[in-house]
């Protein structure tokens, strides 16, 4: 653009200046209590001998004042997909950084995660993202039936109580089990992590029924990652993701909207 050339080594030297800031951010003390923690992972391509997919784990906490706080970034092991065992390590580190209590942990239904959470936080409630359950349900349904299936599932996850939800699910099973037994099994297997939010106020349900809060951040991170293809090292990938997180909300308007949206839910949490 300006008719000048800069070597890769010079760019690396400049961007390495952020590493100290990233190390401080990653090890900073956290709040003692978070109302909700959303967790998810994204896949990053890292060249170590050959280019391979590596999961990078992200945790987003909602403070008691309704502010969002990205708790950290953690690179998973080489050759592994997202795993509950690694999440146990992440949750332990978060605990060691001063977090005494997490009321709710919202995830995408990863197998084994509730056991990993209970090993660190016995009283934390694990809630499966309803949107992920719906998406997974549609994988088993023909395109023609996806609309009717969605319509018949809505009374299940909008029911006033767990008992009412079970009645609505019985109705759903009676109609669709013969054609789509896999959908019935999917919801039955996810029941323990699906039903907790039915006990909460509607304001709380609205903000915890999906992992959209963290997925919107992950979408921004994926854009930053995809623009670079793959990274030479794990450190280079984390550096890019850290800079993307630091530039998420430069004006602060997003933070204000987020806080306002959580006011009703936090009042309900306080009563609960």
Secondary structure, 3 states (H helix, E strand, C coil): CCCCCCCHHHHHHHHHHHHHHHHHHHCCCCCCEEEEEEEEEEEEEEECCCEEEEEEEEEEEEECCCCEEEEEEEECCCCCCCCHHHHHHHHHHHHHCCCCEEEEEEECCCCCHHHHHHHHCCCCEEEECHHHHHHHHHHHCCHHHHHHHHHHHHHHHCCCCHHHHHHHHHHHHHHHCCCCHHHHHHHHHCHHHHHHHHHCCHHHHHHHCCCHHHHHHHHHHHHHHHCCCCECCHHHHHHHHHHHHHCCCCCCHHHHHHHHHHHHHHHHHHHC
